[in-house]
Amino acid sequence: MAQKKHKKRKRDTRTEEQKAQSARDIAQAKSAEPEKKTGILSGRKDKETEKAKNKVAAKGKDGKHAKPGLWTRFVTYCKEVKGEMQRVVWPTRPELINASVIVIGALIFFGVYIAIIDNIIIIPLDAIASLGVNANG
């Protein structure tokens, strides 16, 4: 069975001029910044120095780590949520409709299935329960 290839969900809606402008901006940014050493350790060193700076800045009085205020943490949380929501790949309308139809169909199928099984089990149980009532009555 051949596997179905998935289409990319995100489409570039920019005009050709906007694409060309962004390519020029990227080229200018690359030419403006100094070349960095390309190696495995170069990125790691940058991260280590950044962590060291953050540790020094995070220390408050008495040399202990200062905890950011409630409002600062809330604002940071909201910014991170917004960033994550922009990375979410939302389903297209046809995909959403297809998935909804499948879910509703499955609910109806299993509802009918459980009702049938329930009736199959109840009939013998009612017969057994009525045997005890007739013998005593």
N, C-alpha and C positions, 0 to 999 in steps of 0.2 A: 504494500500500500504506500503510495507516494505521500510524503509529508507536505503539508500545506505551509507555504512560506508566509510569514507574518509581515504585514505592511507596517511601515513606520507610522506611528500615530501622530507624532509632532511634525507639522509641516512648516516650512519656512515661508512666512507670509510677507516678508520684506520685498520691496521693489528692487530692481536691478541697481538703481542708484544707491539705495541704502546698503546693499551688499558691497558695492564697490567702495563706498565711504568707510564701511567697517573694515574692509581689507586694507585701505589706506591708513586708517587709524592704528591697526595692528602693526603694520610695517613701520610707521613712525615711532611707535612705542618701542619696538625692538631695536631700532637704530639709535634711539635716545638713551636707552639703559646700557650700562657697561656690561661687557660679556662676563659671565660667571664661569668658574671652573666647572667643567662637566665631569662628574665622577660620582661614584657611589657615596662617598663620604661628604661631599660638598653640601648636599641637602641636609644631611644629618647634623652637621656642625651648625648650620643656620638655625635649626630647630632647637639644638642644645643651648645656644646663646640666647635665643628668644625665651626659653623656659627659665634660664637663669635670671634674665631681666624681670620676668613676671614674678619670680619668687621674691626678689628684692622689693619690688613694688607692692607685693601683697602683704608684707609684714607691717603690722601696726605697732602700737606701743608694746613694750615688754618683749619685743622680738617674736611675738606670736603672730600667726596668720590672721589678718583682719578679714572678717566676713562681710561681704557687701550687704548693703541695706535691703530691706524687703522690696522697696520700690525698684531698685536697680536690678535685683534678681527677677522681678516680674517683667520688667521691660526686656531684659535679656531673653527670658523665656518666650515672650511674644515674638521677638525678632527671629528666634530659632524656629518657632512654629511656622511663621510666615515663610521662611526659607525652605522648610521641609515641604510645605504645601505647594510651593512653586515647582518642586521636583517631582511631584506626584503626576503620574501619567493617567489622566482621566479617560474612561472609556468613551468611544464615540456613540452617537445616538443609536445607530443600528446594533452595535454590540450590546448596549444597555437594554434595548428592547428584546433582543434575542435571549439574553440571560434572564430577563424578567419572565418571559414566556416559559422558559425551561423550568424556572423555580415554581411558577404557578401550576404548570402541568404536573410536576413532581408532587406538589402538595395535594392536588386532586387525586392523583393515582394512589398515593399512600393513604389518604383519608378513606377512599373507597375500599382499599385492601384491608385496612384495620377494621372497618365496619363489617365487612364480610367475615373476617376471622372472628370478630367479637360475636356475631350472630351464630356462627358455627359452634363456638364454645358454649354460648348461653343455652342453646336448645337442649343439649344433654344435661346441663346442670339444672335447668328447670324441671326436666323429667325426673331427675334424682330427688330434687327437693319436693316435688309433688308426691312421690312415693311415701315419704315420711308423713305427710299431712293426711293422706288417705288411710293409712294404717291406723293412725290414732283417732281419726274422726268417725 
